[in-house]
Amino acid sequence: MTNNPEERAAKARLAKLTLIREQVRSGELVIRQMTRGERQKWAEQHASVEANLTPAERRSREATLKTRRKTEARRLQLEERTRQVDMPTDVVNG
């Protein structure tokens, strides 16, 4: 059975998330909160990048972010549909 690119991307993402969860569970990977210093450093870097953007670059950046949000929303919908299809009927029907 062939899958469309969105389905393949969703499966690849789920595989990556599974790997991350396994690494966290085994202690191989540690996910931590940023320190106050790290948050400040990245906020300053973000502000300096934003300050130097031209109006055209700002529009392009906003368009890119809008596209990313739409893509993420579609991915979440596809993931939800995939999860519903993969669930046994007794779980879906309660």
C-alpha positions as a Python dict, from the first residue, in 0.01 Angstrom:
ca = {
    (1, 'M'): (0, 0, 0),
    (2, 'T'): (144, 337, -97),
    (3, 'N'): (136, 632, 137),
    (4, 'N'): (123, 996, 47),
    (5, 'P'): (410, 1222, 157),
    (6, 'E'): (219, 1355, 460),
    (7, 'E'): (154, 1002, 588),
    (8, 'R'): (520, 907, 540),
    (9, 'A'): (629, 1223, 721),
    (10, 'A'): (387, 1152, 1006),
    (11, 'K'): (519, 796, 1040),
    (12, 'A'): (879, 918, 1035),
    (13, 'R'): (799, 1178, 1301),
    (14, 'L'): (632, 917, 1521),
    (15, 'A'): (937, 692, 1482),
    (16, 'K'): (1166, 977, 1589),
    (17, 'L'): (945, 1058, 1888),
    (18, 'T'): (944, 692, 1990),
    (19, 'L'): (1323, 686, 1974),
    (20, 'I'): (1344, 1002, 2187),
    (21, 'R'): (1104, 858, 2445),
    (22, 'E'): (1311, 537, 2464),
    (23, 'Q'): (1633, 736, 2505),
    (24, 'V'): (1478, 948, 2781),
    (25, 'R'): (1343, 637, 2955),
    (26, 'S'): (1684, 466, 2942),
    (27, 'G'): (1865, 778, 3064),
    (28, 'E'): (2066, 811, 2743),
    (29, 'L'): (1900, 1147, 2671),
    (30, 'V'): (1816, 1415, 2926),
    (31, 'I'): (1568, 1691, 2845),
    (32, 'R'): (1599, 1990, 3073),
    (33, 'Q'): (1463, 2340, 3107),
    (34, 'M'): (1679, 2624, 2979),
    (35, 'T'): (1859, 2821, 3242),
    (36, 'R'): (1778, 3187, 3299),
    (37, 'G'): (2105, 3277, 3126),
    (38, 'E'): (2023, 3065, 2821),
    (39, 'R'): (1677, 3219, 2792),
    (40, 'Q'): (1827, 3568, 2811),
    (41, 'K'): (2096, 3484, 2554),
    (42, 'W'): (1843, 3351, 2303),
    (43, 'A'): (1602, 3639, 2366),
    (44, 'E'): (1880, 3888, 2293),
    (45, 'Q'): (1981, 3702, 1978),
    (46, 'H'): (1620, 3686, 1860),
    (47, 'A'): (1572, 4059, 1926),
    (48, 'S'): (1887, 4152, 1734),
    (49, 'V'): (1783, 3941, 1435),
    (50, 'E'): (1434, 4094, 1438),
    (51, 'A'): (1575, 4447, 1461),
    (52, 'N'): (1788, 4400, 1150),
    (53, 'L'): (1518, 4256, 924),
    (54, 'T'): (1396, 4459, 630),
    (55, 'P'): (1019, 4489, 573),
    (56, 'A'): (1044, 4234, 292),
    (57, 'E'): (1232, 3991, 516),
    (58, 'R'): (969, 4039, 789),
    (59, 'R'): (689, 3960, 543),
    (60, 'S'): (878, 3654, 420),
    (61, 'R'): (938, 3537, 777),
    (62, 'E'): (572, 3586, 869),
    (63, 'A'): (464, 3392, 559),
    (64, 'T'): (705, 3110, 646),
    (65, 'L'): (574, 3092, 1003),
    (66, 'K'): (215, 3091, 879),
    (67, 'T'): (295, 2803, 644),
    (68, 'R'): (465, 2612, 928),
    (69, 'R'): (161, 2656, 1151),
    (70, 'K'): (-72, 2531, 875),
    (71, 'T'): (154, 2233, 806),
    (72, 'E'): (167, 2148, 1176),
    (73, 'A'): (-213, 2169, 1202),
    (74, 'R'): (-251, 1934, 903),
    (75, 'R'): (6, 1697, 1051),
    (76, 'L'): (-182, 1687, 1380),
    (77, 'Q'): (-510, 1618, 1201),
    (78, 'L'): (-349, 1337, 1000),
    (79, 'E'): (-190, 1194, 1314),
    (80, 'E'): (-527, 1200, 1491),
    (81, 'R'): (-697, 1028, 1196),
    (82, 'T'): (-420, 768, 1184),
    (83, 'R'): (-456, 709, 1558),
    (84, 'Q'): (-833, 662, 1521),
    (85, 'V'): (-790, 417, 1233),
    (86, 'D'): (-529, 217, 1426),
    (87, 'M'): (-748, 189, 1739),
    (88, 'P'): (-948, -129, 1790),
    (89, 'T'): (-1322, -75, 1750),
    (90, 'D'): (-1398, -161, 2114),
    (91, 'V'): (-1169, 126, 2226),
    (92, 'V'): (-1328, 373, 1983),
    (93, 'N'): (-1686, 277, 2071),
    (94, 'G'): (-1620, 275, 2443),
}
